Amino acid sequence: MVVMLTKVFDFIRVMCCQYWPMEEHKPDMYGPVEVTLLSEEHLADFVIRTIRIRKPGQMVSGFGGGG
């Protein structure tokens, strides 16, 4: 899970870097990691974004902890 608690911009001041693609379902590469914006829900005071993060060429076995 990734949680960001600030806006990217506050008026003209940059508060942080955007680390997800601008468009839904169009993956971008950030180094060796592929990031895809799956959905974006704008609410009154915040935005909920669902993103997929994966390293191409590796199989995903599921979510959760464990070792």
C-alpha positions in Angstrom: 0.0 0.0 0.0 1.2 3.5 -0.9 -0.2 6.5 0.9 0.5 10.1 0.0 -0.7 12.8 2.4 0.0 15.9 0.4 -1.0 17.6 -2.8 1.4 17.6 -5.7 0.9 21.4 -6.0 -0.3 23.9 -3.5 -1.1 27.0 -5.7 2.2 27.5 -7.5 4.5 25.6 -5.1 5.5 22.1 -5.8 4.9 20.0 -2.7 6.1 16.6 -4.0 6.8 14.6 -7.2 4.0 12.8 -9.0 5.0 9.1 -9.2 2.0 7.8 -11.2 0.9 8.2 -14.8 -1.5 11.0 -15.7 -3.8 8.8 -17.8 -5.7 5.7 -16.6 -4.6 2.3 -18.0 -1.5 3.7 -19.7 1.5 2.4 -17.9 4.7 4.4 -17.4 8.1 3.1 -16.5 10.0 4.5 -13.5 13.4 2.9 -13.7 12.7 -0.9 -13.8 9.2 -0.5 -12.3 6.0 -0.3 -14.3 3.2 1.9 -12.8 -0.3 1.9 -14.1 -3.1 4.2 -12.8 -6.2 1.9 -12.6 -8.8 4.4 -11.3 -9.1 7.9 -9.9 -11.9 9.0 -7.6 -12.2 12.7 -6.8 -13.9 13.4 -3.4 -14.6 16.7 -1.6 -11.2 17.0 0.1 -9.0 14.3 -1.4 -8.5 11.9 -4.3 -8.3 8.1 -4.1 -6.1 6.6 -6.8 -5.7 2.9 -7.4 -2.4 2.0 -9.0 -0.7 -1.2 -10.0 3.1 -1.4 -9.4 5.0 -4.3 -11.0 8.4 -5.2 -12.2 8.1 -6.6 -15.8 9.2 -10.1 -16.2 8.4 -11.2 -12.6 5.3 -13.2 -11.7 3.0 -11.8 -9.0 1.9 -14.5 -6.5 -0.6 -12.4 -4.6 -0.9 -9.7 -1.9 -0.2 -9.7 1.8 2.6 -10.4 4.1 4.6 -13.5 4.6 8.1 -14.5 3.9 
